[in-house]
Amino acid sequence: MSNNNNDPRTTTIAETENFIAWKAEEPDGEVTYHVELNNVTVHFFEEEWTEFLELVRSLK
């Protein structure tokens, strides 16, 4: 990744053999979350991510 100040800073949250969850901190302060499920990527804003985590926790 380049060191350009306009590039988001990305962090892996969790990863398995087939899936990955990561977040991107944008230069404007926005944080987005991403879940890659094989060939599908789902993108979330922070409020949506919080709701998604609540949903996943209720699946137990």
Beta strands, then each sheet from edge to edge (+ up, - down):
strand 1: 9-15
strand 2: 19-25
strand 3: 31-37
strand 4: 40-45
sheet 1: 1+ 2- 3+ 4-
end
